[in-house]
Amino acid sequence: MADNKIYITARELSDMLGVSMGYAYKIIRKLNKELDKDGFIVIAGKVPKGYFEKRWFGYNAKEA
């Protein structure tokens, strides 16, 4: 995964977490639903890299 990309795709998420594509899409839908509820614009099938890191790991790697 390139460091300069803002979004993580389902394929990248699937590879990173070792889960199926279906489950990766499920995670992305959940995160995008949270973002949409907070008023952010979302892209189906992708999630912002920073938001994923914050929700999955509990912090942003740049802050560590």
N, C-alpha and C positions, 0 to 999 in steps of 0.2 A: 504494500500500500504506500503510495507516494505521500511524503510528508506535507506537500503543498496543497493537497486536496482538502476541500472543506467537508465533503460528504463521504460517508461510507455506504457502499452498496450492499445488497443482500448477499451477493457472492463473496465479497470481502469479509463480511460479518460471519458467514458460514465457515469460511476457511479459518478465520481468526479464533472462533470459539469452538470449532470442531462439531458444529451442529448441522442439521439438514437445512436445505434452502427454505423449506416450508417454515421451519422454526425461526430462521433468520428473518423472514418476512413478517412473522408474527411479532417478533421483538420490535422491528421497525414500525409496524402499524401501531403498537402500543406507545412507543416513544413519540411518533408523529401525532398521535391523538393527544398526548400531554402537551406538546408544543402548540397544537391548534387550539386547545382549550385556553392556553395562555395568550392567544392572539397572534401567534407567529404564523408565517406562511410556510407550508410544508411541501415537499416533493415526494410523491408516492414512490416507494421502493428505495428511498435513500433517507439517511438521517445525518444531521450535522455531526461531524467527528467529535467536536468539543462537547456536545450535549451527550453523546453516547458515552464518552469517557467519564463525564461527571456522574451519570446515572449508573454506569456499570461498575466503575472503580471507586467512585466516591470523591474524585478530585480530578483536576485538570493537570496533566503531566507538565505543562509549562509553569504551573504554580509550585510544583514540588522542588 
